[in-house]
Amino acid sequence: MRILMFGWEFPPHITGGLGTACYGLVKGLAKNGVEVSFVVPKAYGDEDYNVARILSASDIEVNRDSLLIEDFWKRITMMEIGSNLIPYVSPEEFTKIVSQNLHDKTDIQHSIFRTHYQFSGKYGKDLMEEVSRYAVIASILASKNNFDIVHAHDWLTYPAGIAAKSVSGKPLVIHVHATEFDRSGENINQNVFDIERKGMMTADRVICVSNYTRNIVIHRYGINESKVFTVHNAVEFDKDFNQHEWHKSVPEKVVTFLGRVTFQKGPDYFVEAANRVLSKYKNVRFVMAGSGDMLNRMVRRVAELRISEKFHFTGFLKGDDVNRMFMQSDLYVMPSVSEPFGISPLEAMRANVPVIISKQSGVAEVLKHAIKVDFWDIDAMADAIHGIIHYDALSRFFRRMGQEEVLHLKWENAALQVKEIYNSFNA
């Protein structure tokens, strides 16, 4: 079975959980005998070519005289870039990006048919232009490659998936890792919503990373529930992970928040809970690892609360730095306001760290040995934090049971469920 898969990022070049999830799934599919050609806007050459055939859209030659491309291009609607179109960049950060680089207003139809399109592979000011060009490349790849199924991850690649399906006539699987309601709450960007809905409507199957997300897809996007399936994410198990010797550099307990510092992830609730804990328990330090539009606001709030000596900001972490952070942590907290899944708690549990997660997360559906609180209940969050760091027996229980539990949440198991969805086209 051969899959033409479209993503926007692939490790080690990632900005969030999307690339991590794609990599884990592709490795799992390879173990289950599924061949994947994984397309990214821009490949850097250091991706893992052992698990998939990595194709860089920037390297695909475009035929100026191709009637196929021109016909498809006429059906693409170019949209102005909205302030919250970028999945891992907030409106405030986006404004800074746009103010630094004025958008070129040249008529795109006069310059679109070049020998190659150069993709940045980033979430920058020309994002929508790149999304549309990516769809053009998808139509070329679909016309020249032999495959059985098209699989597209997240809204950035849905137009590419639609294009590949249109050209090839092959089934389309749309993989929903997040929705516009997760990223923006009720203040959604209509352009992104429309792209998401069109992708879901066109798809033959829709895979959601949790039942939480599946309900949103069915009820907020109006998608027929008979074609919407849930496949929970998993965690990567590195053979060398436990061989690293990383030790805490401070004597106090360490409580960690690791993720994008944005509305969706609830960093403000973490700060307020930290303040409550520090008011009655001093032998603890809090760490906020990540970047995002709320970071400056969080720094100011920590200063206002006068807890700066016990609160640390690391900036964005990835790779071994993430593992190092978990190995130095006594507790991990994920207070997300709306979390389609959330792989980071699994990574923490893999590192033998107990976790507190919000009930408003998809990962809460699969974890039994995690403390679950409402994201808005700061007092309950503070009580849970205090309990874990103060009572060693309780901490040991969640460490032991959590690590045993996460051992069963492997990507090859999730990939097997995806393969069964692929096989349903032949049933």
SEMI-14074 format. One record per residue (C-alpha): x, y, z. Coordinates in steps of 0.02 Angstrom, whole numbers, plus 50000, padded with zeros to 5 digits. Layout:
+-------+-------+-------+
:     x :     y :     z :
+-------+-------+-------+
:     X :     Y :     Z :
...
+-------+-------+-------+
This chain:
+-------+-------+-------+
:     x :     y :     z :
+-------+-------+-------+
: 50000 : 50000 : 50000 :
: 50071 : 50169 : 49946 :
: 50019 : 50335 : 50024 :
: 50049 : 50509 : 49956 :
: 50053 : 50611 : 50116 :
: 50058 : 50800 : 50133 :
: 50125 : 50888 : 50288 :
: 50193 : 51060 : 50328 :
: 50341 : 51012 : 50437 :
: 50446 : 50859 : 50478 :
: 50576 : 50836 : 50616 :
: 50701 : 50900 : 50656 :
: 50622 : 51059 : 50584 :
: 50465 : 51085 : 50687 :
: 50373 : 51223 : 50778 :
: 50251 : 51118 : 50877 :
: 50165 : 50951 : 50897 :
: 50108 : 50933 : 50715 :
: 50279 : 50883 : 50649 :
: 50309 : 50767 : 50796 :
: 50143 : 50679 : 50766 :
: 50175 : 50661 : 50579 :
: 50346 : 50584 : 50611 :
: 50278 : 50461 : 50739 :
: 50136 : 50408 : 50624 :
: 50250 : 50386 : 50473 :
: 50370 : 50278 : 50575 :
: 50223 : 50176 : 50638 :
: 50155 : 50151 : 50463 :
: 50325 : 50093 : 50403 :
: 50325 : 49960 : 50539 :
: 50154 : 49905 : 50476 :
: 50212 : 49885 : 50297 :
: 50141 : 50047 : 50226 :
: 50250 : 50146 : 50104 :
: 50237 : 50334 : 50126 :
: 50295 : 50475 : 50012 :
: 50293 : 50624 : 50130 :
: 50285 : 50795 : 50049 :
: 50342 : 50954 : 50138 :
: 50355 : 51131 : 50069 :
: 50542 : 51130 : 50099 :
: 50657 : 50987 : 50145 :
: 50826 : 51023 : 50223 :
: 50913 : 50859 : 50190 :
: 50929 : 50803 : 50371 :
: 50757 : 50724 : 50385 :
: 50741 : 50538 : 50422 :
: 50736 : 50461 : 50247 :
: 50735 : 50286 : 50321 :
: 50551 : 50294 : 50370 :
: 50480 : 50381 : 50217 :
: 50520 : 50451 : 50047 :
: 50535 : 50637 : 50085 :
: 50485 : 50751 : 49941 :
: 50522 : 50938 : 49944 :
: 50392 : 51044 : 49853 :
: 50530 : 51171 : 49820 :
: 50619 : 51043 : 49710 :
: 50469 : 50999 : 49600 :
: 50483 : 51068 : 49424 :
: 50333 : 51167 : 49362 :
: 50292 : 51162 : 49177 :
: 50239 : 51336 : 49121 :
: 50134 : 51262 : 48983 :
: 50045 : 51135 : 49089 :
: 49859 : 51153 : 49055 :
: 49827 : 51044 : 49206 :
: 49909 : 51169 : 49325 :
: 49833 : 51320 : 49239 :
: 49659 : 51245 : 49247 :
: 49680 : 51206 : 49431 :
: 49751 : 51377 : 49468 :
: 49594 : 51458 : 49395 :
: 49494 : 51366 : 49527 :
: 49602 : 51426 : 49672 :
: 49542 : 51580 : 49763 :
: 49685 : 51687 : 49826 :
: 49643 : 51758 : 49997 :
: 49715 : 51905 : 50092 :
: 49814 : 51850 : 50242 :
: 49715 : 51867 : 50403 :
: 49789 : 51911 : 50571 :
: 49771 : 51737 : 50647 :
: 49803 : 51622 : 50500 :
: 49965 : 51552 : 50566 :
: 49936 : 51399 : 50676 :
: 50087 : 51423 : 50788 :
: 50094 : 51612 : 50785 :
: 49966 : 51722 : 50871 :
: 49888 : 51885 : 50807 :
: 50013 : 51991 : 50906 :
: 50165 : 51900 : 50837 :
: 50089 : 51900 : 50663 :
: 50071 : 52089 : 50666 :
: 50256 : 52105 : 50704 :
: 50301 : 51990 : 50560 :
: 50194 : 52085 : 50435 :
: 50256 : 52255 : 50495 :
: 50435 : 52200 : 50464 :
: 50401 : 52132 : 50289 :
: 50272 : 52222 : 50181 :
: 50174 : 52102 : 50074 :
: 50209 : 52110 : 49887 :
: 50045 : 52155 : 49802 :
: 50103 : 52105 : 49626 :
: 49969 : 52012 : 49530 :
: 50009 : 51832 : 49573 :
: 49949 : 51766 : 49404 :
: 50092 : 51857 : 49317 :
: 50226 : 51767 : 49417 :
: 50152 : 51600 : 49471 :
: 50213 : 51490 : 49328 :
: 50400 : 51480 : 49364 :
: 50516 : 51331 : 49344 :
: 50515 : 51302 : 49532 :
: 50420 : 51379 : 49676 :
: 50528 : 51421 : 49825 :
: 50438 : 51380 : 49987 :
: 50497 : 51446 : 50153 :
: 50414 : 51305 : 50248 :
: 50378 : 51432 : 50385 :
: 50222 : 51515 : 50453 :
: 50262 : 51687 : 50382 :
: 50179 : 51831 : 50293 :
: 50157 : 51737 : 50128 :
: 50075 : 51587 : 50209 :
: 49915 : 51585 : 50106 :
: 50013 : 51607 : 49946 :
: 50121 : 51459 : 49993 :
: 49968 : 51355 : 50038 :
: 49896 : 51386 : 49865 :
: 50060 : 51353 : 49775 :
: 50080 : 51195 : 49877 :
: 49913 : 51137 : 49806 :
: 49980 : 51166 : 49630 :
: 50133 : 51059 : 49670 :
: 50015 : 50926 : 49740 :
: 49924 : 50915 : 49575 :
: 50090 : 50888 : 49484 :
: 50146 : 50753 : 49606 :
: 49977 : 50667 : 49595 :
: 49990 : 50660 : 49406 :
: 50166 : 50587 : 49405 :
: 50170 : 50466 : 49552 :
: 50091 : 50296 : 49580 :
: 49998 : 50285 : 49744 :
: 49838 : 50217 : 49821 :
: 49779 : 50350 : 49944 :
: 49804 : 50536 : 49978 :
: 49829 : 50587 : 50160 :
: 49836 : 50771 : 50212 :
: 49880 : 50838 : 50385 :
: 49803 : 50996 : 50457 :
: 49721 : 51141 : 50363 :
: 49881 : 51202 : 50279 :
: 49885 : 51046 : 50170 :
: 49698 : 51019 : 50142 :
: 49700 : 51114 : 49975 :
: 49846 : 51004 : 49922 :
: 49749 : 50849 : 49968 :
: 49596 : 50909 : 49872 :
: 49705 : 50946 : 49720 :
: 49787 : 50774 : 49725 :
: 49618 : 50689 : 49741 :
: 49548 : 50791 : 49597 :
: 49691 : 50746 : 49480 :
: 49712 : 50563 : 49529 :
: 49537 : 50511 : 49576 :
: 49611 : 50421 : 49726 :
: 49529 : 50424 : 49900 :
: 49571 : 50569 : 50015 :
: 49602 : 50554 : 50202 :
: 49602 : 50716 : 50301 :
: 49691 : 50712 : 50469 :
: 49627 : 50841 : 50594 :
: 49759 : 50884 : 50725 :
: 49673 : 51046 : 50776 :
: 49528 : 51156 : 50722 :
: 49509 : 51343 : 50709 :
: 49400 : 51335 : 50866 :
: 49550 : 51266 : 50962 :
: 49668 : 51401 : 50898 :
: 49552 : 51551 : 50910 :
: 49406 : 51506 : 51022 :
: 49244 : 51580 : 50955 :
: 49336 : 51721 : 50867 :
: 49378 : 51612 : 50718 :
: 49460 : 51663 : 50555 :
: 49327 : 51628 : 50425 :
: 49453 : 51592 : 50287 :
: 49536 : 51455 : 50387 :
: 49368 : 51383 : 50440 :
: 49313 : 51377 : 50258 :
: 49472 : 51286 : 50206 :
: 49452 : 51162 : 50348 :
: 49269 : 51129 : 50308 :
: 49301 : 51108 : 50121 :
: 49439 : 50983 : 50159 :
: 49328 : 50884 : 50276 :
: 49181 : 50887 : 50156 :
: 49289 : 50830 : 50009 :
: 49377 : 50694 : 50109 :
: 49323 : 50512 : 50097 :
: 49380 : 50484 : 50276 :
: 49418 : 50608 : 50416 :
: 49537 : 50556 : 50556 :
: 49530 : 50654 : 50719 :
: 49660 : 50643 : 50858 :
: 49526 : 50628 : 50994 :
: 49340 : 50608 : 51023 :
: 49346 : 50787 : 51086 :
: 49400 : 50843 : 50912 :
: 49282 : 50721 : 50825 :
: 49133 : 50803 : 50910 :
: 49191 : 50974 : 50850 :
: 49211 : 50910 : 50672 :
: 49037 : 50834 : 50671 :
: 48941 : 50971 : 50761 :
: 49035 : 51131 : 50715 :
: 49083 : 51086 : 50537 :
: 48930 : 50982 : 50493 :
: 49026 : 50827 : 50437 :
: 48936 : 50660 : 50422 :
: 48987 : 50560 : 50574 :
: 48994 : 50397 : 50473 :
: 49157 : 50452 : 50392 :
: 49239 : 50529 : 50546 :
: 49356 : 50416 : 50648 :
: 49460 : 50441 : 50805 :
: 49640 : 50384 : 50812 :
: 49728 : 50446 : 50969 :
: 49906 : 50507 : 50956 :
: 50049 : 50415 : 51040 :
: 50227 : 50444 : 51096 :
: 50396 : 50403 : 51021 :
: 50506 : 50282 : 51118 :
: 50689 : 50322 : 51089 :
: 50804 : 50176 : 51128 :
: 50938 : 50293 : 51192 :
: 50821 : 50398 : 51298 :
: 50858 : 50318 : 51466 :
: 51044 : 50314 : 51435 :
: 51062 : 50501 : 51457 :
: 51119 : 50559 : 51628 :
: 51033 : 50725 : 51664 :
: 51022 : 50784 : 51841 :
: 50929 : 50926 : 51925 :
: 51033 : 51082 : 51951 :
: 50923 : 51151 : 52092 :
: 50875 : 51072 : 52259 :
: 50692 : 51126 : 52252 :
: 50549 : 51033 : 52169 :
: 50526 : 51085 : 51987 :
: 50354 : 51106 : 51909 :
: 50354 : 51128 : 51720 :
: 50239 : 51201 : 51586 :
: 50302 : 51156 : 51412 :
: 50212 : 51215 : 51256 :
: 50165 : 51366 : 51153 :
: 50132 : 51516 : 51266 :
: 49965 : 51555 : 51185 :
: 49783 : 51568 : 51234 :
: 49750 : 51387 : 51185 :
: 49879 : 51318 : 51307 :
: 49819 : 51413 : 51462 :
: 49987 : 51484 : 51523 :
: 49898 : 51617 : 51626 :
: 49811 : 51484 : 51731 :
: 49980 : 51402 : 51763 :
: 50053 : 51567 : 51826 :
: 49905 : 51599 : 51942 :
: 49912 : 51422 : 52011 :
: 50100 : 51441 : 52039 :
: 50068 : 51597 : 52142 :
: 49944 : 51505 : 52251 :
: 50066 : 51361 : 52281 :
: 50210 : 51479 : 52322 :
: 50104 : 51569 : 52450 :
: 50108 : 51415 : 52561 :
: 50253 : 51308 : 52498 :
: 50424 : 51383 : 52459 :
: 50527 : 51230 : 52413 :
: 50475 : 51235 : 52230 :
: 50522 : 51318 : 52066 :
: 50409 : 51341 : 51916 :
: 50468 : 51336 : 51735 :
: 50378 : 51398 : 51580 :
: 50462 : 51322 : 51427 :
: 50401 : 51388 : 51261 :
: 50368 : 51544 : 51159 :
: 50212 : 51632 : 51096 :
: 50113 : 51793 : 51094 :
: 50070 : 51783 : 51281 :
: 50251 : 51766 : 51338 :
: 50281 : 51950 : 51376 :
: 50116 : 51959 : 51467 :
: 50165 : 51809 : 51573 :
: 50334 : 51886 : 51616 :
: 50245 : 52046 : 51671 :
: 50119 : 51949 : 51774 :
: 50256 : 51849 : 51862 :
: 50341 : 52014 : 51905 :
: 50178 : 52089 : 51970 :
: 50152 : 51938 : 52082 :
: 50332 : 51955 : 52146 :
: 50373 : 51772 : 52114 :
: 50513 : 51801 : 51986 :
: 50643 : 51719 : 52097 :
: 50545 : 51557 : 52090 :
: 50484 : 51566 : 51911 :
: 50591 : 51537 : 51756 :
: 50566 : 51560 : 51569 :
: 50671 : 51453 : 51450 :
: 50605 : 51501 : 51278 :
: 50562 : 51372 : 51143 :
: 50635 : 51198 : 51169 :
: 50647 : 51049 : 51053 :
: 50738 : 50883 : 51036 :
: 50857 : 50838 : 51176 :
: 50818 : 51002 : 51265 :
: 50639 : 50941 : 51291 :
: 50702 : 50777 : 51362 :
: 50825 : 50870 : 51473 :
: 50685 : 50981 : 51539 :
: 50576 : 50832 : 51582 :
: 50721 : 50742 : 51667 :
: 50742 : 50892 : 51781 :
: 50557 : 50905 : 51821 :
: 50461 : 50835 : 51969 :
: 50291 : 50874 : 51892 :
: 50222 : 50924 : 51723 :
: 50064 : 51030 : 51705 :
: 49962 : 51054 : 51545 :
: 49819 : 51177 : 51583 :
: 49757 : 51190 : 51403 :
: 49596 : 51284 : 51369 :
: 49562 : 51180 : 51213 :
: 49680 : 51038 : 51169 :
: 49638 : 50919 : 51026 :
: 49758 : 50792 : 51101 :
: 49922 : 50845 : 51184 :
: 50075 : 50735 : 51159 :
: 50183 : 50822 : 51290 :
: 50102 : 50735 : 51441 :
: 50148 : 50568 : 51362 :
: 50327 : 50629 : 51339 :
: 50331 : 50680 : 51522 :
: 50263 : 50512 : 51581 :
: 50390 : 50424 : 51471 :
: 50523 : 50521 : 51569 :
: 50447 : 50459 : 51733 :
: 50366 : 50626 : 51774 :
: 50189 : 50634 : 51848 :
: 50067 : 50746 : 51754 :
: 49920 : 50860 : 51785 :
: 49812 : 50890 : 51630 :
: 49655 : 50989 : 51592 :
: 49492 : 50896 : 51568 :
: 49475 : 50998 : 51407 :
: 49606 : 50892 : 51317 :
: 49599 : 50742 : 51204 :
: 49739 : 50654 : 51297 :
: 49625 : 50648 : 51450 :
: 49526 : 50516 : 51356 :
: 49669 : 50391 : 51356 :
: 49759 : 50426 : 51521 :
: 49700 : 50349 : 51683 :
: 49850 : 50390 : 51793 :
: 49851 : 50577 : 51769 :
: 49770 : 50707 : 51880 :
: 49634 : 50796 : 51782 :
: 49567 : 50969 : 51824 :
: 49464 : 51101 : 51734 :
: 49584 : 51227 : 51657 :
: 49494 : 51371 : 51740 :
: 49495 : 51296 : 51916 :
: 49655 : 51376 : 51980 :
: 49624 : 51320 : 52159 :
: 49605 : 51137 : 52108 :
: 49760 : 51150 : 52000 :
: 49860 : 51226 : 52143 :
: 49799 : 51092 : 52265 :
: 49849 : 50955 : 52142 :
: 50022 : 51031 : 52117 :
: 50048 : 51047 : 52304 :
: 49991 : 50869 : 52334 :
: 50112 : 50793 : 52208 :
: 50266 : 50892 : 52260 :
: 50231 : 50882 : 52448 :
: 50185 : 50698 : 52467 :
: 50323 : 50584 : 52401 :
: 50216 : 50427 : 52409 :
: 50086 : 50508 : 52296 :
: 50220 : 50563 : 52174 :
: 50297 : 50389 : 52169 :
: 50127 : 50312 : 52133 :
: 50093 : 50423 : 51983 :
: 50270 : 50403 : 51919 :
: 50261 : 50213 : 51923 :
: 50084 : 50193 : 51858 :
: 50103 : 50330 : 51728 :
: 50259 : 50255 : 51650 :
: 50178 : 50083 : 51643 :
: 50025 : 50158 : 51559 :
: 50119 : 50258 : 51427 :
: 50216 : 50104 : 51371 :
: 50059 : 50045 : 51282 :
: 50031 : 50209 : 51188 :
: 50147 : 50173 : 51043 :
: 50140 : 50247 : 50868 :
: 50139 : 50076 : 50784 :
: 49973 : 50041 : 50871 :
: 49900 : 50207 : 50813 :
: 49968 : 50175 : 50638 :
: 49883 : 50006 : 50633 :
: 49716 : 50093 : 50662 :
: 49756 : 50214 : 50520 :
: 49801 : 50067 : 50408 :
: 49631 : 49989 : 50446 :
: 49549 : 50151 : 50389 :
: 49651 : 50141 : 50229 :
: 49596 : 49961 : 50204 :
: 49412 : 50013 : 50221 :
: 49421 : 50082 : 50044 :
: 49443 : 49905 : 49980 :
: 49308 : 49829 : 50091 :
+-------+-------+-------+
